[in-house]
Amino acid sequence: MYLYVIQSKKNFSFYIGTTYDVQKRLREHNQGLSPATKYKRPWMLVYTEWYRSKADALERERRLKKHKTGWVKLKERIKNSILSKQS
């Protein structure tokens, strides 16, 4: 299972999720099929992590969403892959 991070090209916000098929899930986000992301389209994929265990992927997602430190560290690691208002 994959943990993925997508970024809105509209307002630069992020969404973190898990899926077995990243490209299919990205298409769903961009087609407006996810209520949580449909108003911030279009989205681009900026990061993925692969886990053999669904439980591990879901735990990583939970930690990134709940604990700001982990999310800040991840954004620092991928800073050259993400959009900013200065871009």
Secondary structure as the mmCIF struct_conf table of DSSP 4:
data_model
#
loop_
_struct_conf.conf_type_id
_struct_conf.id
_struct_conf.beg_label_comp_id
_struct_conf.beg_label_asym_id
_struct_conf.beg_label_seq_id
_struct_conf.end_label_comp_id
_struct_conf.end_label_asym_id
_struct_conf.end_label_seq_id
STRN STRN1 TYR A 2 SER A 8
TURN_TY1_P TURN_TY1_P1 LYS A 9 ASN A 11
STRN STRN2 PHE A 14 THR A 19
BEND BEND1 TYR A 20 TYR A 20
HELX_RH_AL_P HELX_RH_AL_P1 VAL A 22 ASN A 30
TURN_TY1_P TURN_TY1_P2 GLN A 31 GLY A 32
TURN_TY1_P TURN_TY1_P3 PRO A 35 THR A 37
HELX_RH_3T_P HELX_RH_3T_P1 LYS A 38 LYS A 40
STRN STRN3 TRP A 43 TRP A 50
BEND BEND2 ARG A 52 ARG A 52
HELX_RH_AL_P HELX_RH_AL_P2 LYS A 54 LYS A 66
HELX_RH_AL_P HELX_RH_AL_P3 LYS A 68 ARG A 77
TURN_TY1_P TURN_TY1_P4 ILE A 78 SER A 81
BEND BEND3 ILE A 82 ILE A 82
TURN_TY1_P TURN_TY1_P5 LYS A 85 GLN A 86
#
